Amino acid sequence: MSTTPHRHQAPPANKGLLALAAVLLVIPIVALMLVGTYAKDEPRLAGFPFFIWYQFLWVIICSALTYTAYRLVLKARPHVPMNPEGDAFLDDDASREDGTR
């Protein structure tokens, strides 16, 4: 019996979707690095200066962008099914037909 691990070829990744996911993750980094665009007091929202509520708004936007990037990566890199024990890849298509992925 061979002791080398079983190497299963996964389907190729969709590089366009991976690039889009990377762009979505870079957007909040770039937006928040441009401090001069939001380093001001007005307009105030519920008594909070613009500087504070703008950054908090980016927390929500960043969460949405990160979740979208995660879903894109899942779609771009198809899953290769494994057996229930998790120690070998399934080589037949029977597992996909009964709904397990």
N, C-alpha and C positions, 0 to 999 in steps of 0.2 A: 504494500500500500504506500502510495506517495505521501510525503509529509508536506509538499508544497501546497499552498492554498489554491483553491479553484478560482481561476481568473475568468470572469464572465464579461463578455463585451456588452456594455450598456449602449443603448441607442445614442447617436450623436446629439449633442446639445444644440439648441437653436441659439446661435450666437447673437442674432438680432434682438431676441427677447432678453438675453443676458446683458447686452449693451444698454437696452432701455432701462433695465433694473438698476444698472450702475448710474445712469443719468438721474433717475429718481432719487437715489441715495445722495448724490452730490448736490442737488438743488438746495436743501436746507443748509448744508455746510457753506456754500457760496453766499447764500442770502444772509446768513448770520455773521459772516466775516466782513460784510460791508457795513460796519458799525456807523459810519458817517450818515448813512441813509435813514437811520432810525434813532440816532442819539439826540432826541429832542423831547421837550416837555409836553407840547401840544400836538394833537388834540388829546384831551383827557377822556377816559372812559371809566365811569363810576368812581371818579376821584383818583384813578391811577394814571400816572404819566404815560405817554405814548411808548417810551422806552421799555416799560415793564409789560404792558399788555400786548405789545407787538411780539416780544419774546415768548410770552405765554401762548399766543396764537400759533407761533411756530412749533410749540410742543404738540399741539393737536395736528397741525399740518404734517409734521415730521412723522407722527405715528401713522397717519393715513398713507403717506408715501412709503414708509418702511413696510407696512402690510402689503401694499400693492406690489412692491419690489419682491417680497417674499413669494407672493402668489405667482408672479412672472417667472421666478427662478424654478418653482415647482413645475410649472408648465414647460419651461425650456429644457429641463433635465428630467426625462422620463425615468420612472422608478423601475428597477429590476426586482421582481418578486423573489422572496426567499421562503424557505420551508418554515413551518411553525417553530422549529427549534432555533432558527436563525443562524445555522452553521453551514448552509449550502444554498446556492441559487437554484431556483426552479428552472429547468430547461424546457419544459413543455408549456403549451399555451392553455392547458386545461384549467390552471389556476385563474387565468384572466376571464374565462368564460363563466365561472360560477360567481363572479363579482368580487373576489379578493384581489387586491392590488398590492 
